[in-house]
Amino acid sequence: MSRARTLVEVVARALAELPEEVSVSETPGQDSELIELFTAPGDLGRMIGRRGRTAAAFRTLASVAAEKEGCNVTVEFRDGSPNDGR
């Protein structure tokens, strides 16, 4: 588990109304890793924020954490659980 994934998960659980519904998956790729953040349907707006500012902050924090490990990350936000087939 990377620092970036851990950081995204901790911050997301702190922001969510339903922290037990927060799930984070990490998929390695050729050029960068993909971090997917799954939340309860009502919490997705909290993760994105007004004008996407919270989402931008998530991406910035994850990028800095990944840079310390020598890799790049992409953070994507998903509505629902990873088992929903999305």
N, C-alpha and C positions, 0 to 999 in steps of 0.2 A: 504494500500500500504506500503510495507516494505522499509526500508532504502536501502537495496541492490538493489531492483528494481528501485528505484528513481535514485540511483547512476549510474546504468548501462544505464538508459535512458538519463541522462544528458550528460554523457561522450560520448555516441554513437551519440547524436545529434551534439555535438561539433566536432566530427571527420568526420561526413558524409557530402558528397557533396550535398545530398538532405535530409536535416534534417526533412522535413515534411513527408518523407517516412519511418522514423524510428518508429517502434512500439514495445512495450515490453509487454509480458504477463507473468503472475505469476500463477503457479499451485502448490498448497500445496500437499505434499506427506506424507507418513508415517515417513520416516527418514529425509527427506530434502525437500526443495522447489525447483521447477524447474522454472528458469527464461529463457524465450525464447526471443531472440532479432531478430526481423525481419527488414531487410533493403532492399533498392532498389538493384536490381541485381548488379549494378556497385560498390556499397558501401560495399559489403560483404568482398571483399579483404582488404579494409581499416580496417574493424573491426577485421580481423584475423591477419593481419600484416605479415611481413617477418618471416618465420619459426615459426609462431604462437605466437610471442612475445606479440603482442597487445592483443590477445585472452587470453593469460596467465595472463596479467595484469588485464584485465576485471575480470577474475575469482578470482584473488587474492583480488582485491578491494571489490568485492561482498562478498567473504568469510569473510573478516574482518568486513564489515558492518553487515552481518548476525550474526556473532559471538557476536556482541554487543547486539543483540536481543535474543541471546540464541538459535539459530537454524543454520542449515547448508543449503547451496544453491548449485545448479548446474546451470551453465550458458551454454546455447546452442545457436548457431548462425544459423539463417535460412535466406534463400534467398527468397525475395518476401514478400507479406503481409500475415497476419494470416488467411485471408479469402480465400486464394488460395487452401485450402483443403490439405495442406501439414502437 
